[in-house]
Amino acid sequence: MNPGSSRKDIKIGLCVGIVLKNDQKNGKITRGVVKRILTNSSSHPHGIKVQLEDGSVGRVKEIHHKA
């Protein structure tokens, strides 16, 4: 399980690395701050889907402690 696959670990304002839909094949990480949590279930095997403050939407692959 990757660090971003459990909803309880994701909080609004947290700095995370996500993979955008367009980057799923190459795995490019986009870093930003969580604005909204879009996944309603408690976990997801590919990562919790979030929206970043810049409007980007993707699944969390990394959790960073500092912005």
C-alpha positions, -999 to 999 in steps of 0.1 A, spaced: 0 0 0 14 34 -9 15 62 17 -14 81 0 -39 52 -2 -55 58 32 -80 88 35 -72 92 72 -36 102 64 -47 130 40 -57 164 54 -65 197 37 -35 219 37 -10 190 36 18 191 10 16 160 -12 29 145 -45 2 134 -69 1 117 -103 -22 135 -127 -45 114 -151 -23 124 -181 9 113 -162 -3 79 -151 18 61 -178 51 79 -170 45 83 -132 54 120 -131 48 135 -97 32 169 -93 37 185 -59 12 208 -42 -11 215 -13 -44 197 -8 -74 219 -13 -101 192 -15 -103 154 -9 -123 139 -37 -123 102 -27 -151 93 -3 -140 58 6 -116 53 35 -89 38 12 -81 33 -25 -53 10 -38 -40 36 -63 -41 66 -39 -67 90 -26 -79 114 -53 -74 151 -43 -76 185 -58 -46 208 -52 -47 245 -46 -37 252 -82 -67 231 -94 -48 200 -104 -65 167 -97 -48 134 -92 -41 105 -68 -17 109 -39 15 90 -42 37 109 -17 31 128 16 55 156 24 57 170 59 66 206 49 51 227 21 
